[in-house]
Amino acid sequence: MNDRNMLLDRIRQYAFTLKELNLYLDTHPNCRRALAMFSKYKQLHSNAVNDYTNRFGPLVPEHNSNTQHWDWIDDPWPWERS
């Protein structure tokens, strides 16, 4: 598995963890441990997305950071990259 795929897998894992913690916190809003975990994984997810965007291009249009070119439309699309 190459770096790009490993990083995408990590981003997916962090996103899944955040979603599960979100659901848990909906029913346990005062759980400090869950809140701390949510904060930790939110930062890990953000760092991984930033790393991916810097190395391989934007995953979603909102991640386009190039002010001279709309990188989002460059081939291949994020889900086509292997």
PETA-V422954 format. One record per residue. N is the residue number from 1. SS is DSSP state (hx for helix, st for strand, lp for the rest). PHI is phi in degrees with one decimal (999 if undefined). Layout:
{{N SS PHI} {N SS PHI}}
//
This chain:
{{1 lp 999} {2 lp -86.8} {3 hx -57.4} {4 hx -61.8} {5 hx -66.9} {6 hx -63.8} {7 hx -68.1} {8 hx -61.9} {9 hx -61.5} {10 hx -62.8} {11 hx -61.1} {12 hx -63.5} {13 hx -64.1} {14 hx -64.2} {15 hx -63.6} {16 hx -62.4} {17 hx -60.5} {18 hx -62.3} {19 hx -64.5} {20 hx -64.3} {21 hx -64.5} {22 hx -58.7} {23 hx -63.0} {24 hx -64.2} {25 hx -68.1} {26 hx -61.6} {27 hx -106.7} {28 lp -135.5} {29 lp -65.7} {30 lp -104.8} {31 lp -76.1} {32 hx -64.7} {33 hx -63.2} {34 hx -66.0} {35 hx -62.1} {36 hx -65.7} {37 hx -64.5} {38 hx -60.1} {39 hx -61.7} {40 hx -61.4} {41 hx -72.9} {42 hx -63.3} {43 hx -68.9} {44 hx -60.3} {45 hx -63.2} {46 hx -59.9} {47 hx -63.2} {48 hx -66.5} {49 hx -64.5} {50 hx -62.8} {51 hx -61.8} {52 hx -61.6} {53 hx -60.7} {54 hx -67.4} {55 hx -89.8} {56 hx -126.7} {57 lp 106.9} {58 lp -69.5} {59 lp -85.1} {60 lp -137.4} {61 hx -53.5} {62 hx -65.2} {63 hx -90.6} {64 lp -64.4} {65 lp -114.1} {66 lp -78.3} {67 lp -85.8} {68 lp -105.0} {69 lp -152.1} {70 lp -84.6} {71 hx -61.0} {72 hx -54.8} {73 hx -87.9} {74 lp -67.3} {75 lp -78.5} {76 lp -79.1} {77 lp -67.0} {78 hx -52.3} {79 hx -80.7} {80 hx -96.4} {81 lp -74.3} {82 lp -133.6}}
//
